[in-house]
Amino acid sequence: MKFNTKTIHGGQHNVDPAYGSVMPPIYQTSTYSQTTPGGHKGFEYSRSGNPTRAALESNLASIENGEYGLAFGSGLAAIDAVIKLLNPGDEVISTNDLYGGSYRLFTKIFEGFGIKFHFVGMSNAANIENFINDKTKLIWVETPTNPMMNIIDIKAAASIAKKHNVLLAVDNTFATPYLQTPLDLGADIVMHSATKYLGGHSDVVMGALIVKDQELAKKLYFIQNASGAICGPQDSFLVLRGIKTLHIRMQRHCENGKAIAKYLASNPKIEKVYWPGFEDHPNHDIAKEQMKDFGGMISFVTKGNNYNDAIKIVEKLKVFTLAESLGGVESLAGHPASMTHASIPKEEREKTGVVDSLIRLSVGIEDAFDLIEDLKQAIG
């Protein structure tokens, strides 16, 4: 199947066997009857497995070209499961420009259990190898990164990981499998905050993992069941429904993102625009090679780098909504320094470019003209 067909049919049974339902039903149940101990139809307790969640997990595996999908109660719950593959004394190499929630989980929770994290610039993937030692067990990559839109060469990172027998996990939230499929580029684990583009409608919180290797899948399924951070059947239904329009939504996100990035770059009050589609964007050539298009996520800095100026802009927006999160059909604006990345110390976030005047846009699927007019009136 081609991708556009997979979003609708991938990993799915065309009709539900009970009544012929075209859409997978919401199995709102905690448990399942058994004819004899262990005699059931594949499901015994909904933490361990639920038919609606199973349908979603099959679809997740299909669209990422994996074999096994796992759905969790949030993106952070999915990341939590990956780090639980490790033991005290193990080390992780992570990109230094990453989602603040990931940074907080790594440093405030798992460092306390004896896992060491190195936060490293990965624009030149060869830099990763400088931090690998015999305790390194995992490389954690975001690309494009949040919120600087830095591009990391997944193929190069995978080559390094395989050379040293280290797992490579890629947070594919910003790109989605519409734009890139990290497993095809050599990654071992793909992670999504399915809250974002996969759900697509800002009405659900969920995380996902997709892998190809059976042994790795078994370990993660065990962690999923043992730790219990699963999503419910209603949320599974919503994300499965969201994925069915992922391809057409992402096409419009990309079209609008391009138009707005070009407008911002031409505005004399804007100092810098971060969008992978620009030829002068760092690693633009890698983005062009590993991505189908350049996405709808954009960050920009106003001239003078004034905190108050940035706050005034986001407060004046009318079509864009000032809110956490991203990836919905509606356009959102955020101020990373005080919102998504507030958990990262100022001196650390500024090293990666998250300065006080940085504004991040999640460009939705409204009419691009209206979005540009909104930015014009807000910037002044």
LUMNU-544172 format. One record per residue (C-alpha): residue number from 1; x negated, y negated, z. Coordinates in Angstrom, 1 decimal. Layout:
N
<atom i="NUM" px="X" py="Y" pz="Z"/>
...
//
This chain:
380
<atom i="1" px="0.0" py="0.0" pz="0.0"/>
<atom i="2" px="-1.0" py="-3.6" pz="-0.6"/>
<atom i="3" px="-1.1" py="-5.9" pz="2.4"/>
<atom i="4" px="2.2" py="-7.7" pz="1.6"/>
<atom i="5" px="4.0" py="-4.3" pz="1.5"/>
<atom i="6" px="2.2" py="-3.1" pz="4.7"/>
<atom i="7" px="3.6" py="-6.0" pz="6.7"/>
<atom i="8" px="7.1" py="-4.6" pz="6.1"/>
<atom i="9" px="6.6" py="-0.9" pz="5.7"/>
<atom i="10" px="3.2" py="0.0" pz="7.1"/>
<atom i="11" px="3.2" py="2.8" pz="9.6"/>
<atom i="12" px="7.0" py="2.7" pz="9.6"/>
<atom i="13" px="9.7" py="5.4" pz="9.1"/>
<atom i="14" px="12.2" py="3.8" pz="6.7"/>
<atom i="15" px="15.2" py="4.7" pz="8.8"/>
<atom i="16" px="15.8" py="5.5" pz="12.4"/>
<atom i="17" px="16.8" py="9.2" pz="12.7"/>
<atom i="18" px="19.5" py="8.6" pz="15.2"/>
<atom i="19" px="21.9" py="6.4" pz="13.2"/>
<atom i="20" px="20.0" py="5.3" pz="10.1"/>
<atom i="21" px="19.0" py="1.9" pz="11.5"/>
<atom i="22" px="16.8" py="0.1" pz="9.0"/>
<atom i="23" px="15.0" py="-1.8" pz="11.8"/>
<atom i="24" px="13.4" py="0.2" pz="14.7"/>
<atom i="25" px="15.9" py="-0.1" pz="17.6"/>
<atom i="26" px="15.0" py="-1.6" pz="20.9"/>
<atom i="27" px="14.7" py="1.3" pz="23.3"/>
<atom i="28" px="15.3" py="-0.5" pz="26.5"/>
<atom i="29" px="14.7" py="2.4" pz="28.8"/>
<atom i="30" px="12.1" py="3.3" pz="31.4"/>
<atom i="31" px="12.4" py="7.1" pz="31.2"/>
<atom i="32" px="13.5" py="10.0" pz="28.9"/>
<atom i="33" px="15.4" py="13.2" pz="29.6"/>
<atom i="34" px="13.5" py="16.5" pz="29.4"/>
<atom i="35" px="15.0" py="19.9" pz="28.8"/>
<atom i="36" px="12.3" py="21.6" pz="30.9"/>
<atom i="37" px="9.2" py="20.1" pz="32.6"/>
<atom i="38" px="7.1" py="18.7" pz="29.7"/>
<atom i="39" px="9.9" py="19.4" pz="27.2"/>
<atom i="40" px="10.6" py="16.1" pz="25.6"/>
<atom i="41" px="10.7" py="14.4" pz="22.2"/>
<atom i="42" px="7.3" py="12.7" pz="22.5"/>
<atom i="43" px="8.2" py="10.2" pz="25.2"/>
<atom i="44" px="8.4" py="10.7" pz="28.9"/>
<atom i="45" px="7.9" py="7.3" pz="30.6"/>
<atom i="46" px="7.8" py="3.9" pz="29.0"/>
<atom i="47" px="4.5" py="2.8" pz="30.5"/>
<atom i="48" px="2.9" py="5.7" pz="28.7"/>
<atom i="49" px="4.9" py="5.3" pz="25.5"/>
<atom i="50" px="8.0" py="3.7" pz="24.1"/>
<atom i="51" px="9.5" py="4.3" pz="20.6"/>
<atom i="52" px="9.8" py="0.6" pz="19.8"/>
<atom i="53" px="6.2" py="-0.1" pz="21.0"/>
<atom i="54" px="5.0" py="3.0" pz="19.1"/>
<atom i="55" px="6.5" py="1.6" pz="15.9"/>
<atom i="56" px="4.7" py="-1.7" pz="16.4"/>
<atom i="57" px="1.4" py="0.0" pz="17.2"/>
<atom i="58" px="1.6" py="2.0" pz="14.0"/>
<atom i="59" px="2.3" py="-1.2" pz="12.1"/>
<atom i="60" px="-0.7" py="-3.0" pz="13.8"/>
<atom i="61" px="-3.0" py="-0.1" pz="12.7"/>
<atom i="62" px="-1.7" py="-0.3" pz="9.2"/>
<atom i="63" px="-2.2" py="-4.0" pz="8.6"/>
<atom i="64" px="-5.7" py="-4.0" pz="10.0"/>
<atom i="65" px="-6.7" py="-0.8" pz="8.0"/>
<atom i="66" px="-7.2" py="1.0" pz="11.3"/>
<atom i="67" px="-6.0" py="4.4" pz="12.6"/>
<atom i="68" px="-4.9" py="3.5" pz="16.1"/>
<atom i="69" px="-3.0" py="0.5" pz="17.4"/>
<atom i="70" px="-2.4" py="-0.5" pz="21.0"/>
<atom i="71" px="0.0" py="-3.2" pz="22.2"/>
<atom i="72" px="-0.5" py="-5.0" pz="25.6"/>
<atom i="73" px="1.4" py="-7.6" pz="27.7"/>
<atom i="74" px="-0.9" py="-10.4" pz="26.5"/>
<atom i="75" px="-4.1" py="-11.0" pz="24.5"/>
<atom i="76" px="-6.0" py="-11.3" pz="27.8"/>
<atom i="77" px="-4.7" py="-7.9" pz="28.9"/>
<atom i="78" px="-6.0" py="-6.4" pz="25.6"/>
<atom i="79" px="-9.5" py="-8.0" pz="26.2"/>
<atom i="80" px="-9.3" py="-6.7" pz="29.8"/>
<atom i="81" px="-8.9" py="-3.2" pz="28.5"/>
<atom i="82" px="-11.9" py="-3.5" pz="26.2"/>
<atom i="83" px="-14.2" py="-4.7" pz="29.1"/>
<atom i="84" px="-12.9" py="-1.8" pz="31.2"/>
<atom i="85" px="-14.8" py="0.5" pz="28.8"/>
<atom i="86" px="-17.9" py="-0.8" pz="30.5"/>
<atom i="87" px="-19.6" py="0.0" pz="33.9"/>
<atom i="88" px="-21.4" py="-2.2" pz="36.5"/>
<atom i="89" px="-24.8" py="-3.1" pz="35.1"/>
<atom i="90" px="-23.7" py="-3.1" pz="31.5"/>
<atom i="91" px="-24.2" py="-6.3" pz="29.4"/>
<atom i="92" px="-22.1" py="-8.1" pz="26.8"/>
<atom i="93" px="-23.2" py="-10.6" pz="24.2"/>
<atom i="94" px="-20.4" py="-13.0" pz="23.5"/>
<atom i="95" px="-20.2" py="-16.0" pz="21.2"/>
<atom i="96" px="-20.7" py="-19.2" pz="23.2"/>
<atom i="97" px="-17.8" py="-20.9" pz="21.4"/>
<atom i="98" px="-14.8" py="-18.9" pz="22.4"/>
<atom i="99" px="-11.3" py="-19.2" pz="23.9"/>
<atom i="100" px="-11.4" py="-20.6" pz="27.4"/>
<atom i="101" px="-9.2" py="-17.7" pz="28.8"/>
<atom i="102" px="-11.7" py="-15.2" pz="27.5"/>
<atom i="103" px="-14.6" py="-17.1" pz="29.1"/>
<atom i="104" px="-12.7" py="-17.3" pz="32.4"/>
<atom i="105" px="-11.9" py="-13.5" pz="32.3"/>
<atom i="106" px="-15.5" py="-12.7" pz="31.6"/>
<atom i="107" px="-17.1" py="-15.0" pz="34.2"/>
<atom i="108" px="-14.6" py="-15.2" pz="37.0"/>
<atom i="109" px="-13.4" py="-11.6" pz="37.0"/>
<atom i="110" px="-15.8" py="-9.1" pz="35.4"/>
<atom i="111" px="-19.1" py="-10.8" pz="36.4"/>
<atom i="112" px="-17.9" py="-10.0" pz="39.9"/>
<atom i="113" px="-17.8" py="-6.3" pz="39.1"/>
<atom i="114" px="-21.5" py="-6.4" pz="38.0"/>
<atom i="115" px="-21.1" py="-6.9" pz="34.2"/>
<atom i="116" px="-23.4" py="-9.5" pz="32.8"/>
<atom i="117" px="-22.4" py="-11.8" pz="29.9"/>
<atom i="118" px="-24.7" py="-13.7" pz="27.6"/>
<atom i="119" px="-23.0" py="-16.6" pz="25.7"/>
<atom i="120" px="-24.9" py="-17.0" pz="22.5"/>
<atom i="121" px="-24.6" py="-19.2" pz="19.4"/>
<atom i="122" px="-23.9" py="-16.7" pz="16.6"/>
<atom i="123" px="-23.8" py="-19.0" pz="13.5"/>
<atom i="124" px="-27.0" py="-17.2" pz="12.6"/>
<atom i="125" px="-26.0" py="-13.6" pz="13.3"/>
<atom i="126" px="-29.7" py="-12.6" pz="13.6"/>
<atom i="127" px="-29.8" py="-14.5" pz="16.9"/>
<atom i="128" px="-27.6" py="-11.8" pz="18.5"/>
<atom i="129" px="-30.5" py="-9.3" pz="18.3"/>
<atom i="130" px="-32.7" py="-11.5" pz="20.5"/>
<atom i="131" px="-30.4" py="-10.7" pz="23.5"/>
<atom i="132" px="-30.0" py="-7.0" pz="23.0"/>
<atom i="133" px="-31.6" py="-4.7" pz="25.5"/>
<atom i="134" px="-31.0" py="-1.1" pz="26.8"/>
<atom i="135" px="-28.1" py="-2.4" pz="29.0"/>
<atom i="136" px="-26.2" py="-4.0" pz="26.1"/>
<atom i="137" px="-23.0" py="-2.2" pz="25.4"/>
<atom i="138" px="-20.7" py="-4.7" pz="23.6"/>
<atom i="139" px="-20.9" py="-7.6" pz="21.2"/>
<atom i="140" px="-17.8" py="-9.9" pz="21.4"/>
<atom i="141" px="-17.1" py="-12.1" pz="18.3"/>
<atom i="142" px="-14.5" py="-14.7" pz="17.5"/>
<atom i="143" px="-14.4" py="-15.9" pz="13.9"/>
<atom i="144" px="-13.2" py="-18.5" pz="13.2"/>
<atom i="145" px="-14.0" py="-19.6" pz="16.7"/>
<atom i="146" px="-11.7" py="-21.5" pz="19.0"/>
<atom i="147" px="-11.7" py="-24.5" pz="18.7"/>
<atom i="148" px="-14.8" py="-25.4" pz="16.6"/>
<atom i="149" px="-13.9" py="-23.1" pz="13.7"/>
<atom i="150" px="-17.4" py="-21.7" pz="13.5"/>
<atom i="151" px="-17.8" py="-18.7" pz="11.2"/>
<atom i="152" px="-19.7" py="-15.6" pz="12.3"/>
<atom i="153" px="-20.9" py="-13.1" pz="9.7"/>
<atom i="154" px="-19.0" py="-9.9" pz="10.7"/>
<atom i="155" px="-21.0" py="-7.6" pz="8.4"/>
<atom i="156" px="-24.3" py="-8.9" pz="9.8"/>
<atom i="157" px="-23.1" py="-8.5" pz="13.4"/>
<atom i="158" px="-21.8" py="-5.0" pz="12.6"/>
<atom i="159" px="-25.2" py="-4.0" pz="11.1"/>
<atom i="160" px="-26.9" py="-5.2" pz="14.3"/>
<atom i="161" px="-24.4" py="-3.4" pz="16.5"/>
<atom i="162" px="-24.8" py="-0.1" pz="14.7"/>
<atom i="163" px="-28.6" py="-0.4" pz="14.7"/>
<atom i="164" px="-28.6" py="-0.6" pz="18.5"/>
<atom i="165" px="-25.6" py="1.7" pz="19.1"/>
<atom i="166" px="-23.5" py="-1.1" pz="20.5"/>
<atom i="167" px="-19.8" py="-1.7" pz="20.2"/>
<atom i="168" px="-18.6" py="-4.7" pz="18.1"/>
<atom i="169" px="-15.3" py="-6.2" pz="19.0"/>
<atom i="170" px="-13.8" py="-9.0" pz="16.9"/>
<atom i="171" px="-11.1" py="-11.4" pz="18.0"/>
<atom i="172" px="-9.1" py="-11.8" pz="14.8"/>
<atom i="173" px="-6.4" py="-14.1" pz="16.2"/>
<atom i="174" px="-7.2" py="-17.2" pz="14.1"/>
<atom i="175" px="-7.7" py="-15.4" pz="10.8"/>
<atom i="176" px="-5.1" py="-12.5" pz="11.0"/>
<atom i="177" px="-5.5" py="-9.4" pz="8.8"/>
<atom i="178" px="-3.9" py="-11.5" pz="6.0"/>
<atom i="179" px="-7.3" py="-13.4" pz="5.8"/>
<atom i="180" px="-9.8" py="-10.8" pz="7.0"/>
<atom i="181" px="-10.0" py="-7.2" pz="8.2"/>
<atom i="182" px="-13.0" py="-6.8" pz="10.5"/>
<atom i="183" px="-12.8" py="-3.0" pz="10.7"/>
<atom i="184" px="-13.5" py="-2.9" pz="6.9"/>
<atom i="185" px="-16.6" py="-5.1" pz="7.6"/>
<atom i="186" px="-17.9" py="-2.7" pz="10.2"/>
<atom i="187" px="-16.3" py="-3.8" pz="13.5"/>
<atom i="188" px="-15.3" py="-1.1" pz="16.0"/>
<atom i="189" px="-12.5" py="-3.0" pz="17.7"/>
<atom i="190" px="-10.1" py="-5.7" pz="16.5"/>
<atom i="191" px="-8.3" py="-7.8" pz="19.1"/>
<atom i="192" px="-5.3" py="-10.1" pz="18.6"/>
<atom i="193" px="-3.4" py="-12.4" pz="20.7"/>
<atom i="194" px="-0.2" py="-11.3" pz="19.0"/>
<atom i="195" px="1.5" py="-14.3" pz="20.7"/>
<atom i="196" px="0.1" py="-16.4" pz="17.9"/>
<atom i="197" px="0.3" py="-15.6" pz="14.1"/>
<atom i="198" px="1.5" py="-12.0" pz="14.4"/>
<atom i="199" px="4.6" py="-12.9" pz="16.4"/>
<atom i="200" px="4.6" py="-16.2" pz="14.6"/>
<atom i="201" px="7.6" py="-17.9" pz="16.3"/>
<atom i="202" px="6.3" py="-19.0" pz="19.7"/>
<atom i="203" px="8.8" py="-16.7" pz="21.5"/>
<atom i="204" px="6.7" py="-13.8" pz="22.8"/>
<atom i="205" px="3.4" py="-13.2" pz="24.7"/>
<atom i="206" px="1.5" py="-10.1" pz="23.6"/>
<atom i="207" px="-1.9" py="-8.7" pz="22.8"/>
<atom i="208" px="-3.2" py="-5.9" pz="20.5"/>
<atom i="209" px="-6.2" py="-3.7" pz="19.8"/>
<atom i="210" px="-6.8" py="-1.7" pz="16.7"/>
<atom i="211" px="-9.6" py="0.9" pz="16.1"/>
<atom i="212" px="-10.6" py="3.6" pz="13.7"/>
<atom i="213" px="-12.5" py="6.0" pz="15.9"/>
<atom i="214" px="-10.4" py="8.6" pz="17.7"/>
<atom i="215" px="-12.6" py="9.0" pz="20.8"/>
<atom i="216" px="-12.7" py="5.2" pz="21.3"/>
<atom i="217" px="-8.9" py="5.2" pz="20.8"/>
<atom i="218" px="-8.4" py="7.9" pz="23.5"/>
<atom i="219" px="-10.4" py="5.9" pz="26.0"/>
<atom i="220" px="-8.4" py="2.7" pz="25.3"/>
<atom i="221" px="-5.1" py="4.6" pz="25.4"/>
<atom i="222" px="-6.1" py="6.0" pz="28.8"/>
<atom i="223" px="-6.9" py="2.5" pz="30.1"/>
<atom i="224" px="-3.7" py="1.1" pz="28.7"/>
<atom i="225" px="-1.7" py="3.8" pz="30.5"/>
<atom i="226" px="-3.7" py="3.8" pz="33.7"/>
<atom i="227" px="-3.9" py="0.0" pz="34.1"/>
<atom i="228" px="-0.3" py="-0.5" pz="32.9"/>
<atom i="229" px="-0.6" py="-3.9" pz="31.2"/>
<atom i="230" px="1.9" py="-2.9" pz="28.5"/>
<atom i="231" px="4.4" py="-5.0" pz="26.6"/>
<atom i="232" px="8.2" py="-4.3" pz="26.8"/>
<atom i="233" px="10.4" py="-3.0" pz="24.0"/>
<atom i="234" px="12.1" py="-6.4" pz="23.4"/>
<atom i="235" px="8.7" py="-8.1" pz="22.8"/>
<atom i="236" px="7.6" py="-5.2" pz="20.6"/>
<atom i="237" px="10.6" py="-5.7" pz="18.5"/>
<atom i="238" px="10.0" py="-9.4" pz="18.2"/>
<atom i="239" px="6.4" py="-9.0" pz="17.1"/>
<atom i="240" px="7.3" py="-6.2" pz="14.6"/>
<atom i="241" px="9.9" py="-8.6" pz="13.2"/>
<atom i="242" px="7.3" py="-11.4" pz="13.1"/>
<atom i="243" px="4.8" py="-9.3" pz="11.2"/>
<atom i="244" px="7.3" py="-8.7" pz="8.4"/>
<atom i="245" px="6.8" py="-12.3" pz="7.3"/>
<atom i="246" px="3.2" py="-12.7" pz="8.2"/>
<atom i="247" px="2.0" py="-12.8" pz="4.5"/>
<atom i="248" px="4.4" py="-15.5" pz="3.4"/>
<atom i="249" px="3.8" py="-17.6" pz="6.6"/>
<atom i="250" px="0.1" py="-17.4" pz="6.3"/>
<atom i="251" px="0.1" py="-18.5" pz="2.7"/>
<atom i="252" px="2.0" py="-21.7" pz="3.7"/>
<atom i="253" px="-0.2" py="-22.2" pz="6.8"/>
<atom i="254" px="-3.3" py="-22.1" pz="4.5"/>
<atom i="255" px="-1.7" py="-24.5" pz="1.9"/>
<atom i="256" px="-0.7" py="-27.0" pz="4.6"/>
<atom i="257" px="-4.0" py="-26.6" pz="6.4"/>
<atom i="258" px="-5.9" py="-27.5" pz="3.3"/>
<atom i="259" px="-3.8" py="-30.6" pz="2.6"/>
<atom i="260" px="-4.1" py="-31.9" pz="6.2"/>
<atom i="261" px="-7.9" py="-31.2" pz="6.4"/>
<atom i="262" px="-8.4" py="-33.3" pz="3.3"/>
<atom i="263" px="-6.2" py="-36.1" pz="4.6"/>
<atom i="264" px="-8.1" py="-36.2" pz="7.9"/>
<atom i="265" px="-11.5" py="-36.1" pz="6.2"/>
<atom i="266" px="-10.4" py="-39.2" pz="4.2"/>
<atom i="267" px="-9.2" py="-41.2" pz="7.2"/>
<atom i="268" px="-11.8" py="-43.8" pz="8.3"/>
<atom i="269" px="-10.8" py="-43.5" pz="11.9"/>
<atom i="270" px="-11.8" py="-39.8" pz="12.0"/>
<atom i="271" px="-15.5" py="-39.0" pz="12.7"/>
<atom i="272" px="-15.5" py="-35.3" pz="11.8"/>
<atom i="273" px="-13.1" py="-32.6" pz="10.7"/>
<atom i="274" px="-13.8" py="-28.9" pz="11.4"/>
<atom i="275" px="-12.2" py="-26.6" pz="8.8"/>
<atom i="276" px="-13.9" py="-23.6" pz="7.2"/>
<atom i="277" px="-12.7" py="-24.6" pz="3.7"/>
<atom i="278" px="-15.0" py="-27.5" pz="3.4"/>
<atom i="279" px="-18.1" py="-26.7" pz="1.4"/>
<atom i="280" px="-20.3" py="-28.5" pz="4.0"/>
<atom i="281" px="-18.7" py="-26.5" pz="6.9"/>
<atom i="282" px="-21.4" py="-24.3" pz="8.6"/>
<atom i="283" px="-21.3" py="-20.8" pz="7.0"/>
<atom i="284" px="-18.7" py="-21.9" pz="4.5"/>
<atom i="285" px="-20.2" py="-19.3" pz="2.1"/>
<atom i="286" px="-19.7" py="-16.5" pz="4.6"/>
<atom i="287" px="-16.1" py="-17.6" pz="5.2"/>
<atom i="288" px="-15.5" py="-17.6" pz="1.5"/>
<atom i="289" px="-16.9" py="-14.0" pz="1.3"/>
<atom i="290" px="-15.2" py="-12.4" pz="4.3"/>
<atom i="291" px="-11.9" py="-14.4" pz="4.3"/>
<atom i="292" px="-9.2" py="-14.5" pz="1.6"/>
<atom i="293" px="-8.4" py="-18.2" pz="2.5"/>
<atom i="294" px="-9.3" py="-20.7" pz="5.2"/>
<atom i="295" px="-6.4" py="-20.7" pz="7.5"/>
<atom i="296" px="-4.2" py="-23.4" pz="9.2"/>
<atom i="297" px="-6.4" py="-24.2" pz="12.2"/>
<atom i="298" px="-8.2" py="-27.5" pz="12.2"/>
<atom i="299" px="-10.1" py="-29.5" pz="14.8"/>
<atom i="300" px="-11.2" py="-33.1" pz="14.5"/>
<atom i="301" px="-13.0" py="-35.9" pz="16.4"/>
<atom i="302" px="-12.0" py="-39.6" pz="16.4"/>
<atom i="303" px="-14.7" py="-42.2" pz="15.9"/>
<atom i="304" px="-16.2" py="-43.4" pz="19.2"/>
<atom i="305" px="-15.4" py="-40.1" pz="21.0"/>
<atom i="306" px="-13.0" py="-41.8" pz="23.4"/>
<atom i="307" px="-10.9" py="-39.5" pz="25.7"/>
<atom i="308" px="-8.1" py="-42.1" pz="26.0"/>
<atom i="309" px="-7.9" py="-42.6" pz="22.2"/>
<atom i="310" px="-7.4" py="-38.8" pz="21.7"/>
<atom i="311" px="-4.8" py="-38.7" pz="24.4"/>
<atom i="312" px="-2.8" py="-41.5" pz="22.8"/>
<atom i="313" px="-2.8" py="-39.8" pz="19.4"/>
<atom i="314" px="-1.4" py="-36.5" pz="20.7"/>
<atom i="315" px="1.2" py="-38.4" pz="22.8"/>
<atom i="316" px="2.4" py="-40.3" pz="19.7"/>
<atom i="317" px="2.9" py="-37.2" pz="17.5"/>
<atom i="318" px="6.5" py="-36.5" pz="16.6"/>
<atom i="319" px="6.6" py="-33.6" pz="14.2"/>
<atom i="320" px="3.6" py="-32.0" pz="15.7"/>
<atom i="321" px="4.4" py="-30.8" pz="19.3"/>
<atom i="322" px="1.8" py="-31.3" pz="22.0"/>
<atom i="323" px="1.6" py="-27.8" pz="23.5"/>
<atom i="324" px="-0.7" py="-24.9" pz="24.3"/>
<atom i="325" px="-0.9" py="-22.0" pz="21.9"/>
<atom i="326" px="-1.0" py="-21.8" pz="18.1"/>
<atom i="327" px="0.2" py="-19.8" pz="15.1"/>
<atom i="328" px="3.9" py="-20.5" pz="15.2"/>
<atom i="329" px="6.0" py="-21.7" pz="12.3"/>
<atom i="330" px="6.0" py="-25.2" pz="14.0"/>
<atom i="331" px="3.0" py="-27.4" pz="14.0"/>
<atom i="332" px="1.2" py="-27.8" pz="17.4"/>
<atom i="333" px="-1.4" py="-30.2" pz="18.6"/>
<atom i="334" px="-3.7" py="-29.6" pz="21.6"/>
<atom i="335" px="-6.5" py="-31.4" pz="23.5"/>
<atom i="336" px="-8.9" py="-28.6" pz="24.3"/>
<atom i="337" px="-10.9" py="-30.5" pz="26.9"/>
<atom i="338" px="-7.9" py="-30.8" pz="29.1"/>
<atom i="339" px="-5.8" py="-27.9" pz="27.9"/>
<atom i="340" px="-7.1" py="-24.6" pz="26.4"/>
<atom i="341" px="-10.8" py="-25.1" pz="27.4"/>
<atom i="342" px="-10.3" py="-26.9" pz="30.7"/>
<atom i="343" px="-11.6" py="-23.7" pz="32.5"/>
<atom i="344" px="-15.0" py="-24.1" pz="30.8"/>
<atom i="345" px="-17.3" py="-26.6" pz="32.7"/>
<atom i="346" px="-17.7" py="-29.9" pz="30.9"/>
<atom i="347" px="-21.4" py="-29.5" pz="30.3"/>
<atom i="348" px="-20.9" py="-26.0" pz="28.8"/>
<atom i="349" px="-18.0" py="-26.9" pz="26.5"/>
<atom i="350" px="-19.8" py="-30.0" pz="25.2"/>
<atom i="351" px="-22.8" py="-27.9" pz="24.2"/>
<atom i="352" px="-20.5" py="-26.2" pz="21.7"/>
<atom i="353" px="-18.9" py="-29.4" pz="20.5"/>
<atom i="354" px="-15.7" py="-29.4" pz="22.6"/>
<atom i="355" px="-16.1" py="-33.1" pz="23.4"/>
<atom i="356" px="-13.5" py="-35.3" pz="25.1"/>
<atom i="357" px="-12.0" py="-36.7" pz="21.8"/>
<atom i="358" px="-11.6" py="-33.3" pz="20.1"/>
<atom i="359" px="-8.1" py="-32.6" pz="18.9"/>
<atom i="360" px="-7.0" py="-29.1" pz="17.7"/>
<atom i="361" px="-4.2" py="-28.6" pz="15.3"/>
<atom i="362" px="-2.2" py="-25.5" pz="14.5"/>
<atom i="363" px="-0.7" py="-26.5" pz="11.2"/>
<atom i="364" px="2.8" py="-25.0" pz="10.8"/>
<atom i="365" px="4.9" py="-24.3" pz="7.7"/>
<atom i="366" px="6.9" py="-27.5" pz="7.6"/>
<atom i="367" px="6.5" py="-29.8" pz="4.5"/>
<atom i="368" px="2.9" py="-31.1" pz="4.3"/>
<atom i="369" px="4.1" py="-34.6" pz="3.5"/>
<atom i="370" px="5.9" py="-34.9" pz="6.8"/>
<atom i="371" px="3.0" py="-33.6" pz="8.7"/>
<atom i="372" px="0.6" py="-36.0" pz="7.1"/>
<atom i="373" px="2.9" py="-38.9" pz="7.7"/>
<atom i="374" px="3.1" py="-37.9" pz="11.4"/>
<atom i="375" px="-0.6" py="-37.9" pz="11.7"/>
<atom i="376" px="-0.8" py="-41.3" pz="10.0"/>
<atom i="377" px="1.5" py="-43.0" pz="12.4"/>
<atom i="378" px="-0.2" py="-41.3" pz="15.4"/>
<atom i="379" px="-3.7" py="-42.2" pz="14.4"/>
<atom i="380" px="-2.6" py="-45.7" pz="13.4"/>
//
